[in-house]
Amino acid sequence: MKSDFSVDFFSDSRYEELTAEISYKGQILCQINVDKGPNLVEVEFFPDSRLLQESVEMKFPLDVFISVLNETKLELLS
């Protein structure tokens, strides 16, 4: 299941620190930033960004998504 998620790390001019974008089956889900520190990591959702030609059902196990979020957070903080 985790292979359906992808994480891209990049520099976004809106943030001072590195940012991560999480996608599911090619569809952007959210962006995570750590500008406010390790205890105030922010997540921003983009429901209309990078719409694919084929519809992607945004349904997956919560534990898998939380795991992806936690792994991404740890990468941003390292």
C-alpha positions as CSV (number, residue, x, y, z in Angstrom):
1,M,0.0,0.0,0.0
2,K,2.8,2.4,0.8
3,S,4.0,2.2,-2.8
4,D,0.8,4.0,-3.8
5,F,2.1,7.0,-1.8
6,S,5.0,9.2,-3.0
7,V,6.8,12.0,-1.2
8,D,8.7,14.8,-2.9
9,F,10.9,17.1,-0.9
10,F,11.5,20.6,-2.3
11,S,12.1,24.2,-1.5
12,D,9.0,26.4,-1.7
13,S,9.4,30.2,-1.7
14,R,6.5,30.5,0.7
15,Y,8.5,28.6,3.4
16,E,12.0,29.1,4.9
17,E,12.6,25.3,5.5
18,L,12.3,22.3,3.2
19,T,8.8,21.3,2.3
20,A,7.4,17.9,1.4
21,E,4.5,17.1,-0.9
22,I,2.6,13.8,-0.4
23,S,0.8,12.2,-3.3
24,Y,-1.4,9.2,-3.6
25,K,-1.5,7.3,-6.9
26,G,-0.1,10.5,-8.6
27,Q,-2.7,12.8,-7.1
28,I,-1.4,15.5,-4.7
29,L,-2.8,15.1,-1.2
30,C,-1.0,17.6,0.9
31,Q,2.1,19.6,1.7
32,I,4.0,19.5,5.0
33,N,6.3,22.3,6.3
34,V,8.3,22.7,9.5
35,D,8.7,26.5,9.5
36,K,7.2,26.9,12.9
37,G,9.4,24.2,14.5
38,P,9.4,20.5,15.3
39,N,6.3,20.8,17.6
40,L,4.2,22.8,15.2
41,V,4.6,21.0,11.9
42,E,1.8,22.1,9.5
43,V,0.0,20.2,6.9
44,E,-1.9,21.9,4.0
45,F,-4.3,20.0,1.8
46,F,-4.7,20.7,-1.9
47,P,-7.9,19.0,-3.2
48,D,-7.8,20.7,-6.6
49,S,-4.1,20.5,-7.4
50,R,-2.8,18.3,-10.2
51,L,-6.1,16.8,-11.2
52,L,-5.4,13.6,-13.2
53,Q,-7.3,12.5,-16.3
54,E,-8.5,9.4,-14.5
55,S,-10.2,9.7,-11.1
56,V,-8.3,8.5,-8.1
57,E,-10.3,7.1,-5.2
58,M,-8.9,8.8,-2.2
59,K,-9.5,6.0,0.2
60,F,-6.7,4.2,2.0
61,P,-6.0,2.8,5.5
62,L,-5.6,5.5,8.1
63,D,-2.6,3.8,9.7
64,V,-0.8,3.7,6.4
65,F,-1.4,7.5,5.9
66,I,-0.4,8.3,9.4
67,S,2.8,6.3,8.9
68,V,3.6,8.2,5.7
69,L,3.0,11.5,7.5
70,N,5.2,10.5,10.4
71,E,8.0,9.3,8.2
72,T,7.9,12.5,6.1
73,K,7.9,14.6,9.3
74,L,11.0,12.8,10.5
75,E,12.8,13.3,7.2
76,L,12.0,17.1,7.3
77,L,13.3,17.4,10.8
78,S,16.5,15.5,10.2
